[in-house]
Amino acid sequence: MGTTIRCTGFVLALLFTVNARAEDKAGPNDNKAPEGFTLLFNGKDLTNWQGAISYGARQKMTPEAREKAQKEADLKANEHWKVENGILYYDGKGVSLGTIKDIGDFELFIDWKIEEKGDSGIYLRGQPQVQVWDSDNSTGARGVDKGSGSGGLWNNPAGSKGKMPIKKADKKPGEWNTFRIIMVGDEVTVHLNGELVVDKAPLANYFEKGKPLPATGPIELQHHGDKLWFKNVYIKELPAKN
């Protein structure tokens, strides 16, 4: 009986490992942009992406200093951001990943997955952030943030519109989530798994508080020390708001 139990446990553990790997493999319909959208992540390599430099810091750099900082950031990004089975995987030990291109108004789709207690975010125009986290278990989720869910503009001033998501629409850690993010001017709308969680809320300028947002900037996948997975990242750039 003891031998049977041990063997069964081994088989179950093996099956769990195989299933986990299967879930981290892109499907036949993944990483294919719908009509009118462009792939930001091609499912093969880091084309369109580079190591992120803090937007606030880079604005103050000389061209020479920025070039040096970019090379250093790229070295770290290439070491810790990998494409595995059509999935963009981050081991949590490097730097944020940003688009090479600065982008203005847009509609963005992105699938993401975190582990239990995971924490990350999507920077827009180089500004933090559309929050990604396990708000039930993350050590950073305290007070009103506890159990609030992902999608809020977390770095906005306390009490401002959009800082807290309208509802919690996250799936369990380890499962895939889908953001649809629309940015027009300084207003951000976020849908999470088909649910509206932020409705046309102004994103605050984090690096130059009180000033208007920059007209363009990179989209960034935030390093917060946790493992991350992404797929189905595609974008439609929109005409600038008059």
C-alpha positions as CSV (number, residue, x, y, z in Angstrom):
1,M,0.0,0.0,0.0
2,G,2.8,2.4,0.9
3,T,4.5,1.8,-2.4
4,T,1.3,2.4,-4.3
5,I,0.8,5.7,-2.6
6,R,4.3,6.9,-3.3
7,C,4.0,5.9,-7.0
8,T,0.6,7.6,-7.2
9,G,2.0,10.8,-5.7
10,F,4.9,10.7,-8.2
11,V,2.5,10.3,-11.1
12,L,0.3,13.1,-9.9
13,A,3.3,15.4,-9.5
14,L,4.5,14.4,-13.0
15,L,1.1,15.1,-14.5
16,F,1.0,18.5,-12.7
17,T,4.4,19.4,-14.1
18,V,3.4,18.4,-17.6
19,N,0.1,20.4,-17.4
20,A,1.8,23.4,-16.0
21,R,4.2,23.4,-19.0
22,A,1.3,22.9,-21.4
23,E,-0.4,26.0,-20.0
24,D,2.8,28.0,-20.6
25,K,2.8,27.1,-24.3
26,A,1.1,29.5,-26.8
27,G,-1.8,28.0,-28.7
28,P,-2.4,28.0,-32.5
29,N,-4.4,31.2,-32.3
30,D,-2.1,33.1,-29.9
31,N,0.1,36.0,-31.0
32,K,-2.0,36.8,-34.1
33,A,-3.1,40.4,-34.2
34,P,-6.7,40.9,-35.2
35,E,-7.5,43.2,-38.2
36,G,-6.5,46.8,-37.6
37,F,-3.9,45.9,-34.8
38,T,-0.2,45.3,-34.9
39,L,1.8,42.8,-32.9
40,L,4.0,44.2,-30.2
41,F,5.2,40.8,-29.2
42,N,5.7,38.4,-32.1
43,G,5.9,35.2,-30.1
44,K,9.5,34.5,-31.3
45,D,11.9,37.1,-29.9
46,L,12.2,40.6,-28.3
47,T,11.7,42.6,-31.5
48,N,10.0,45.9,-30.7
49,W,11.3,45.8,-27.1
50,Q,14.3,47.0,-25.1
51,G,15.4,47.3,-21.5
52,A,13.5,50.1,-19.9
53,I,15.1,53.2,-18.5
54,S,13.1,55.3,-16.1
55,Y,11.2,57.8,-18.2
56,G,11.9,60.5,-15.6
57,A,15.7,59.8,-15.6
58,R,16.0,59.5,-19.4
59,Q,14.5,62.9,-20.0
60,K,17.4,64.5,-18.0
61,M,20.2,62.5,-19.7
62,T,22.6,63.7,-22.4
63,P,22.4,61.6,-25.6
64,E,25.7,60.0,-24.6
65,A,24.5,59.1,-21.2
66,R,21.2,57.7,-22.5
67,E,23.0,55.5,-25.0
68,K,25.2,54.1,-22.3
69,A,22.2,53.5,-20.0
70,Q,20.3,51.8,-22.8
71,K,23.1,49.4,-23.5
72,E,23.2,48.4,-19.8
73,A,19.5,48.0,-19.6
74,D,19.4,45.9,-22.8
75,L,22.1,43.6,-21.4
76,K,20.0,43.0,-18.3
77,A,16.8,42.6,-20.2
78,N,18.2,40.1,-22.6
79,E,19.4,38.0,-19.7
80,H,16.2,37.9,-17.8
81,W,13.4,38.2,-20.4
82,K,13.0,35.1,-22.6
83,V,10.6,33.8,-25.2
84,E,9.7,30.2,-24.4
85,N,7.1,28.3,-26.4
86,G,5.6,31.5,-27.8
87,I,5.3,33.1,-24.3
88,L,7.2,36.1,-23.1
89,Y,8.6,35.0,-19.7
90,Y,10.4,37.1,-17.1
91,D,12.3,35.5,-14.2
92,G,11.9,38.6,-11.9
93,K,15.6,39.4,-11.6
94,G,16.4,42.1,-14.2
95,V,14.8,45.3,-15.3
96,S,11.5,46.4,-16.8
97,L,10.9,45.8,-20.5
98,G,9.7,48.8,-22.7
99,T,8.7,49.4,-26.3
100,I,11.5,50.8,-28.4
101,K,8.9,53.2,-29.9
102,D,7.3,56.0,-28.0
103,I,3.5,55.8,-28.4
104,G,0.8,58.3,-28.0
105,D,-2.9,57.4,-28.1
106,F,-3.7,53.7,-28.6
107,E,-5.8,50.7,-27.9
108,L,-3.8,47.8,-26.4
109,F,-4.6,44.2,-25.7
110,I,-2.3,42.1,-23.5
111,D,-2.6,38.8,-21.8
112,W,-0.7,38.4,-18.5
113,K,-0.2,35.8,-15.8
114,I,1.4,36.1,-12.3
115,E,2.1,33.7,-9.4
116,E,0.6,33.9,-6.0
117,K,1.7,37.2,-4.3
118,G,2.8,38.5,-7.7
119,D,3.1,42.2,-8.4
120,S,3.7,44.1,-11.6
121,G,2.1,46.8,-13.8
122,I,1.8,48.2,-17.3
123,Y,3.4,51.7,-17.7
124,L,1.7,54.0,-20.3
125,R,3.8,56.7,-21.9
126,G,6.5,55.7,-19.5
127,Q,4.3,56.5,-16.5
128,P,3.2,54.2,-13.8
129,Q,0.8,52.4,-14.1
130,V,-2.1,50.0,-14.7
131,Q,-1.7,47.8,-11.7
132,V,-1.1,44.0,-12.0
133,W,-1.1,42.0,-8.8
134,D,-2.4,39.4,-6.5
135,S,-4.2,41.9,-4.3
136,D,-5.4,39.1,-2.0
137,N,-1.9,38.0,-1.0
138,S,0.7,40.5,-2.2
139,T,2.6,42.1,0.7
140,G,2.0,45.5,-0.9
141,A,-1.7,45.2,-0.8
142,R,-2.7,46.7,2.5
143,G,-5.8,48.7,3.7
144,V,-8.2,49.6,0.9
145,D,-5.9,47.9,-1.6
146,K,-6.5,44.5,-0.1
147,G,-8.6,42.4,-2.4
148,S,-9.2,45.4,-4.7
149,G,-8.0,43.6,-7.9
150,S,-5.9,44.7,-10.9
151,G,-6.3,47.4,-13.5
152,G,-6.4,50.5,-11.3
153,L,-4.1,53.5,-11.9
154,W,-2.3,52.7,-8.7
155,N,0.2,55.6,-8.7
156,N,-2.5,58.3,-9.1
157,P,-3.1,60.5,-6.1
158,A,-5.2,59.1,-3.3
159,G,-8.9,59.5,-3.9
160,S,-8.6,60.3,-7.6
161,K,-10.7,58.7,-10.3
162,G,-9.3,55.4,-11.5
163,K,-6.9,54.8,-8.7
164,M,-9.1,52.0,-7.4
165,P,-10.6,49.6,-9.9
166,I,-14.4,49.7,-10.2
167,K,-14.5,46.0,-9.4
168,K,-12.2,43.0,-9.0
169,A,-12.2,41.0,-12.2
170,D,-8.9,39.0,-11.8
171,K,-8.6,35.3,-12.3
172,K,-6.7,33.2,-9.8
173,P,-2.9,33.5,-9.7
174,G,-1.5,31.1,-12.3
175,E,-4.4,31.7,-14.7
176,W,-4.3,34.0,-17.8
177,N,-5.9,37.5,-17.6
178,T,-6.6,39.9,-20.5
179,F,-6.3,43.6,-20.4
180,R,-7.9,45.9,-23.0
181,I,-6.4,49.4,-22.4
182,I,-7.5,52.5,-24.3
183,M,-5.6,55.7,-23.9
184,V,-6.8,59.0,-25.5
185,G,-5.1,62.2,-24.3
186,D,-4.5,61.6,-20.6
187,E,-7.6,59.5,-20.2
188,V,-7.3,55.7,-19.6
189,T,-10.0,53.1,-19.9
190,V,-9.2,49.6,-18.7
191,H,-11.2,46.4,-19.2
192,L,-10.0,43.2,-17.4
193,N,-11.3,39.9,-18.6
194,G,-14.2,41.7,-20.3
195,E,-15.1,43.8,-17.3
196,L,-14.8,47.6,-17.1
197,V,-12.5,48.4,-14.2
198,V,-11.4,52.0,-15.1
199,D,-13.6,54.4,-17.1
200,K,-11.9,57.3,-18.8
201,A,-9.7,58.3,-15.8
202,P,-6.8,60.8,-16.2
203,L,-3.4,59.2,-15.7
204,A,-1.3,61.5,-13.5
205,N,2.2,62.6,-14.5
206,Y,4.3,60.7,-12.0
207,F,7.7,62.1,-12.8
208,E,6.7,65.8,-13.1
209,K,3.8,66.1,-10.8
210,G,1.2,68.6,-11.7
211,K,2.3,68.9,-15.3
212,P,0.5,67.5,-18.3
213,L,1.4,64.0,-19.5
214,P,4.0,63.7,-22.2
215,A,2.3,63.3,-25.6
216,T,4.1,60.0,-26.2
217,G,6.2,57.5,-24.3
218,P,7.0,53.8,-24.1
219,I,4.7,51.1,-22.9
220,E,6.5,49.1,-20.2
221,L,6.1,45.8,-18.5
222,Q,7.2,46.5,-14.9
223,H,9.9,44.7,-13.0
224,H,8.8,44.2,-9.4
225,G,10.9,41.2,-8.5
226,D,8.3,38.6,-9.5
227,K,8.0,36.1,-12.3
228,L,5.7,37.2,-15.2
229,W,4.2,35.7,-18.3
230,F,2.8,37.6,-21.3
231,K,1.3,36.8,-24.7
232,N,-1.1,38.3,-27.3
233,V,0.3,41.8,-27.0
234,Y,-1.1,43.9,-29.9
235,I,-1.8,47.5,-30.4
236,K,-3.8,50.0,-32.6
237,E,-2.4,53.5,-32.6
238,L,-5.1,56.1,-32.6
239,P,-5.1,59.6,-34.1
240,A,-3.9,62.2,-31.5
241,K,-6.8,63.9,-29.6
242,N,-7.2,67.5,-30.7
